[in-house]
């Protein structure tokens, strides 16, 4: 399984396992399923940190969602703000001061009470420590002060109006554990003694890098204990190994299936499949001469990519419809802006006059007119004599990246650009893209219901500092016109006007060609329906289970043979084992996590 939150761009992968429903039909349930209280999830991406301040990969940020509570959380029904650690929140008349009423009676796993002072500490640490802003820095960039007048009151004052204050995607940590830690990159922060002290629906019990993460249900959780006793994330080298484990009943859920695997699992006894339109965008990033936040050049990108004409020609030569049809086998949508189509209010598609259409002849003309001539070998040279030879990197363990790489290589050859493919491990790809050591890179990001996160990944301020600290950038893009539109959408309280600014920002990004949004692919999933009767979805009734901006999926997991009374905290909808066709499920969710750049940013994959 691959989690996608803040989705992580080059190393995060969205992860979901969803149920489909036509009719709830009683089924004979094996004895072992009736007794089973363990949910085993196949994980096919890495975990960089347990530390919620520095966790960048999607699976890592999702672990934080399972174990820590947030001030508010998108509800299960519509992914709208709902109470969590904060029972209520009230803005001042000028909307510059927000007062949160913190829930009483919540305890950390070591028995100490959770108070408003823990929340104030979390945000103030982010304001004063660059490393603390690695994962979620965009949420506090506009904060002026954060105080806790008493144990149940949190007051946040902002420098300007900030419209996403009721959905701050920041896990609250215990002050008594984290205050003594001076260096948030200290390896000790990735231990259970530190990151394992939590207050969410699950508590960490065991972590073995590259093998597994185990959790137990928090029996004292304020919403009520989960129905399962244990949650396990089990690491597999690739999806094929995970598919075999699912067939053998060694895991209960898998996602990020390729189309062939998905089709092969359909109709197999005890297994339910689901194709769920996603909240993630896939992209082909172009190293246009990237810089840090002091405008110092980073990495070793080919200088020809600084020419917008070359980037435009590459865009003209990439057939996004063919990628959806042939690589995704139709299980996705053609890309446009960085806000996926499932968020219809903020999604942007280029108009006929704005759209750069697939046209190899036009791409060749663009390069000819810019002075790039083809040699006898068919390869173009720059005006200075350098050949147009580019490196293309991506995830070695993803069939999607392999397919895209083959098509892109062929298309660019047709316009006189030689491509050398170099697909690598998730960690290596993350390191390369963070350092700007690429020409073209296949990646992607998981996004949130609120568009601020997706837009923030392309602001000047999201770039890393000269010493490599901080930064949650996707593209290294820095453009004054884009930044101005980003600021306007963040402070605009009229929904219609805000949506227009969001779309204008996406149009500006598109026009400069720092990246090509290829598609919004479906999450292809399968789960053992002989072991689990249903899961709480987001949004309801036809939503995702794991790729959420929340914990509803695992929290509401219902073992087969168990009476379904799981309280989602905002609704009780759970999908049951079904007979018949699969209903398409709409994903809405993180990093979650919504992916970031941390090592790179989300996949965010």
N, C-alpha and C positions, 0 to 999 in steps of 0.2 A: 504494500500500500504506500501511496505517496501523499503526504499531506500538503495542502496548499493553502496558505493564508495570505498573508502578506506576501504566501502563495508563495515569495522568494523568486527571484527571477531565474538565475542560472542554476540554482541547485535546489529549488523548492518545487515540489510538485503537489498539486492539489490532491486531496485524498478523501474519498467518500465511499460509503457503502450504503445504498439506498434500497428500499423495498418498493415494489410496484403493487398496485391493487386493482382488482376488478370485483372480487367478492371474497368475504371472509368465510372460508369453508373448513369445517373441522377435519383434521387430519390425524392419522395414527402417529404418535410420537414415540420414537425409540426410548427405552428406559434411560440410556445414558444421557439423552437430551433433556429428559425431565429432571435429572439430577445435576446437570451441568450448570454451574454458576460462574464459569470463567469465559470471558470474551477474548478470543485470540485474533489479533489483527495482523495481517501480513504487511510488513514495512519494507519498501524497496528503495528508500532514500536514506541518506545519512542523518545523524544527529550531531550538531556541532557543539551545543552547550545545553546544560540543564538550567544554567543561570538565565533568568528571564530578562535581565537587562541586556545581555549580549547574544541571546539566542536569535539566529538569523534564518536557519533552514526551517522549512515549513513544518517538518515533524517536530522540531524542537519547540517552536512556538505553540504548536498544538498541545504538547505536553504541559506547557504553562497554562493553557486554557482548562485542562482537566484538573489541575492541582491548585491553582490560585483563583481567588474571586476577584472580580473587577467592580468598579463603582456601579456601573450599569452593564447590561448585556442585551444584545439584540434578541428579541423574543423568538419563540419557535414559530409562531403563526406567520408573521410578516417581516421578521428581522428588524423590528422597530425597537427603540429604546425601552427597556423595562427594568424594574428594580433588581438589584443584586446586593452588593455590600451596602449600597446607598438605598434606603427605603424611599427617598424622595429627593428632588432637587428643584431649586427655585432660582431663576435669574433676577437680577435687579432690574429696575425700570429701564436703565440704559444698556442692559445686557452685558455689562462689563464685570459684574461680580456674580458668581454662582455659589450658592450655599447648598451643600449636600448633607442630608440627615443620615448618619451612619447607623446601621442596624446594631442593636444591643444583643449580647448573648452569644455572638459568634466567637469561636476559639481557634487558635492555631493548633496544629497537630501536637505540639509539645505542652498543650494545656493552658497557655497564656491567652488572655483576652485580645481580640482584634479591636482596635479603636481607630478613631479619626487620626490619631497621631501617626499610625502606621501609613495611612494614605498620604499625609502631609510629608512624611519622611521620603516616601517613594518619589513623589513629584519633585521635591526639593533636591534629592540626589540627582535626578535627571537634569535639573536646572544648573547644577554646579559641577557636574562630572561628564565630560564628553563620552566616556565609555558607557555611562548609564543611558545615553541617548542612542546607542547603537540600534536598538530594535524599534523604538517608538518615538524617536526624537521630534517628529513633526507635530505631535500632539501638544508639546509643551513650549514650542518655539515662541508662541505669543503670550505665554504666562508672565505676569508681573510678580505676584506673590502667592504663596500657598500657606495657609495657617490652619491650626486646629485649636480653636478657643476652648474646647472641651472634648471629652472622649467620643461624643456623638455628633460633633459638628465640624465640617470641613468647609473652608472658604477659599475659593480660587478667584483671584482678580486677574483679568487679562488686559493687555495693552490696547487691544482693539476688539471689536465684536468677533466672536468665534462661534460659528453656527453648529459645530459638531461637539459642543461641550457636554451634551447628554449621551455621547457615545465615545468616550475616551477609551481606546483599545489598549489599556495599560494594566497589567496584573499588579495588584497591590501586594507588597512584601512586608514581612515582620521587621520592624525597626530594631528590635533587640538582637536579631540575628545578623542583620546586614550593616548596622551602624559601625561595628568594630572593624569591618573589612575596608581597608583603604584602597586596595587595587582590585577593581572589578574583573580584571583579566587573570587574577590569581587562580590557578587550577583548583584550589580548595572550594571555589564557588560552584564547581560542578559536582560536588559531593552531596550525598543525601543529608549530611549533617547541616548543610547550608540550604541548598535548593530544595531539600526534602521537607522542610518545615513549611507547611502550607495550610490552607483553609478551604480548598475546593471540594468537589464531590469525590475526588480520588486522592490517595496519598501514595507517594513513591515508596516502594519497598526494596527494589533491587535494580541496578543498572550495570550492564556489562557492555561496554562500547563494541559496536559492530555485531552484537548478538541479540540483545533484548533489553526492554524496559518493562518492569512489572509494577503494578499498582494494586492497592487494596481499596475497597470501598470505604469512604469516610462515614462510619455509622452515626457520627454526631453531626453530619452536614445539616445546615439549617433548613434546607428544603425537604429533608428526609433522605434516608440512605438510598443509593442506587439499588436496582434489583439484582445486579450481579455482585458477586463477592470479590472478584478479581478481574483486572484488565491487563492484558499482555500485548505489547508491541514486539513482534518477532521479526528480526531482520533477515531478508533473503537477498541473494546476490543479483537477482533479476526477476522479472514478472513470470517467466516460464517456470522457475523453481517454485515461486509462490502459487502458481496455478496448480502444479502437481500436489503441493501441500493441501490446497483446498479440496482437490479431488479425493485425497486420502483422508480427509477429515482432520488434518493436523492443524489447520487454521480455520477460522469461521468467516472471515471477511477479506476480500481483496479488491483493489481497484487499480486504475491505470492499466487496464487490459488493453492490448492492441485489438483492432477490429477482428482479426482472425481468431484470437483467443476468445474474444467475447462471443462470436458466433459458435465456436466449438463447445462452449459451456451451456448454451441454450438447450433446455429440455433435459439436462442431465438430472437424474434422480437425486433429490435432496438439496439441489442448488437452484437458487433464483438469480436471474441476471437483470440488470437495469441499465439503460442508457440515459444519462442525466445531463442536459445542457448545462454548461459550466459558467463559473464566475471568473475564469482565468483567461488571460490572453497569451497566445504564443507569438513570438517575435523573432525577427532576424535583425540583430543589432549591428550597427555599422560604426566602426571606430573612426570618427570624424576629426580626430586630433584632440582627444579628451584631456581634461585638466582637473587639478584639485581645486579646492575652494579659494585658493590664492592665485588661481590661474596659471599655476606651474604645469607644464606638460607632463602627462603620465603615460608610461608604457611605450610600446613600439609599433603602434599602428602604421600602416602604409600611408605615407604622406599624400598620395593621390586622392585618398578619401576625404581630404579637407575640401576638395573641389565639389561644390554642391551639384555640379553637372554629372559627375561620376556617380554620386549617390542617387541622383534622379534616374540615371540610366539603369542602375541596378534595380531600382524600384520598378521601372518599366519592364524589366526582364523577368520579374518574379510573378508567376501566375498563381495567385492565392486561391482562385476557384479550383484549379487543378490539385492543389495541396489538399483542399477539403474533399474533393471527389476521389482522388487516387490514394493519398496517404491516410486520410481519415475514413475513407470509404463512405463519405457522406454523413458521418456522425459528428457534425460540427457546423459552424457558420463561418462565412468569410469575414476576415477582420476588417476593422475600420479604425476607430479610436481606441484609446487605452481603457475606456469604460465599457465592459462587455454588454452585449445586447440584452441580457436579462435585466439590466438596470435601465429600463426603457426611458425613464425621465431624463437620464443624464448621458445616455449613449449617443454617440455621433457617428454618422456615416458620411463620407464625402459626397457632395452633390456631383452631378455630371460634369460641371465646370471645374470642380476641385479635384476630382478623382484622377489619379495617375493609372491609366489602364495598361493591362498587359499587352505589349506590342514590341516584339523584337526588332522590327524594322525601325520604329521610332527610337528605341534605345540605341541602335547603331547610329542613327542620325544625330542624336544628342551628343554622342561621343565624338563623332566626326566634326561636328560644328565647334566642339570645345578643343579641337586640336589633337585628339588621340587617334593616331593613324595605325591601321593594321599592317603588320609586316608580312613577309612571305609565308611565315608559319601560322598566320591567322591571328596572332596575338598582337594586341594594340600596345603602343608605346606612348608614354607621356611626352609633352613638349621637350623635357630635359633628356629624354632618351631611355628612361626607366620603363621596363615592361610592366604591364598591368597584371600582376600576379598577386593573388590574395590568399590568405589562410582562412579556412572555415573550421570553426570548432563547435562542439556541442557535446551532449551526453552520449557516451559510448554504449550505455546500457538501455537506451531507449530506441525502439524501432521507429518512432516518430522522427527523431533526429536523423537517423540513418536514411529514412526515406526523403526527408526534406533536403538533406545534404546532396543526395544523388540528383534530384531535380534541379536544385540551384546550380550545381556544378555544370550540368548540361546546358541550362539556359544561359549562364554567363559565358560559357565557351562560344555560344552562338553569337555573342556580341563582342568577342575578342578579349575576354578576361579569363585568365587561367586561374583555377581554384585548386588549392591543395587541402584536402580534407584531413582533419586531425581531431577526431572525437576522443574524448578523455573521460576520466572518472568525474563524479560530481564534485569532489573536493578540488581536484586539479582545475576543473572548469571555473569553479568559484574563485580560486586564487588568481587565475589568469584574468578573468573579467574584472575583478576588483582592482588589479594592478594595471589594467588597460593593455594587456599583452594579447591582443587579438586584432584581426581585421574584420571578420564577420563572425557572429556568435549566435547560435540558436538557443533561445531561452524562453522565459515567460514569467508572468506574475499572477498570483491570486489577488483578487481585489475585494473591497468591502462594499456593503450597501451604500454607504456615504462615499461620494467620489473624491473626497479630499485626499485620502491616502494614495489612490492611483495617480492623481495629479502631482502630489508632493514628490514623487519619485523622480520627477524631471525638472525640479527647480534648481537654481544655482546653489542654494543653501544645502541641498541634499548631497552635494559632492563631499568627499572625504577631505580632512585637513592635510596639510603637507606631511605630517608625521604618520599619516595613515589612519588616524583615529576618527571615530564618528563616521558619518555619512550613511545614507540609506538610498543612494541613487540607483536608478535602473540604467539610464542612458548616458550619464555625465552631462546631460543637456544643460546649457546655461544661456538664457535668452531673456533680455529685459522685457520684451513684449509679452512673452509667456508668463514670466513672473508677475507682471502686473495683473494679468487675467486671473492667475492663481489667487492673488491677494483679494481681488474683487469677489470671487466666488466664496471665499472663506468668511467674508464679512457681510455678504448680502442675505438679508433675512426674508426677502420675497422669493418664494420657491421658483416661480417662473423665471424671474430675472437671474437667479443663481444658476439655473439650468442652462441658460443662454451663455453665461460666462464660462461654464464648464465645457460646453460644446465649442466655444471660440478658442479655448485653450487647447483642446484636442486638435482643432483645425490648424492652429499655429505649429504645434509639434509635428503634425503630418507634413506640413509644407516645407520643413527644413530637413527631412529625411535622416534623422539620427537613428531611426529604427523603422522596420516594416512590421506592422501588426498583421500577422499571417492569418490567424483564425481564433475562434473561441471554440475549442473542442469539447465534446461531451466527455464526461467522466464515465468510463465503461467499468461496470462493477459486477461483482457476484458475491453471494453469501450463502452460508449453509442454512437453508430454511428448515432443515430437519433439526437444527439446534436452536435457532432463534425465530420467535414468532413475529417480532416486529421491533421497530425503533422509532423514537420521536424524531420527526423530520423538521427541517427549516428550509423554506417556509412551508406551511401546511395548506392543503393536505398532500401536495405532490412536490416534496422538496428533498434536500440532501440529508444524509445522516452524519457523516463525519466531516466533510468539508464545509464547516459552518463557522460563523462568527460566534461561537459558543460551544457548549458541551452537551447539548440536548441529545445528540445521537447516542453517545455511550452512556449518558446518564439514564436515558429512557430505554436502553436495551432490555428486551424482555425474553428470557429463555423460553423455548417451546414448552408448553404444558403449564406455564405460569399464568395466573390470572393477571390481566392487564389493567393495573390501576396506577401506572407510573404517572406522577405529576410532573408535567414539564415546567411548572413554575409559572406558566402563562397560558397553558392549555394542555389537554390530555390526549391529543391525537397521536395514535400509534398505528403504523401500517402493519397488516397481518399477512401471514403466508397466504398465497393466492394460487388459483388455478386459472390459466388463460393467458392472454397476451399481456405484455409488459406495457405499462403506462409510462410515458416519458416523464422524467422527473426534472424539475428545475432546481439548480444549485444556487444557493445564495451565500455564502459564508466567507474567510481569514482569513492575515496574518496575517485568515484568518487568516494569517497570519496569514490572509491577508497576507506573502513573501516579502522580504526586504533585501537590502544588500548586506549587511553584516559582513560575512566573508565576501559576498558579492552583493546580493540584495534579494527576491523571492522567489527563485522560484518560488523569490521571493519563490523561481518556482520556488 
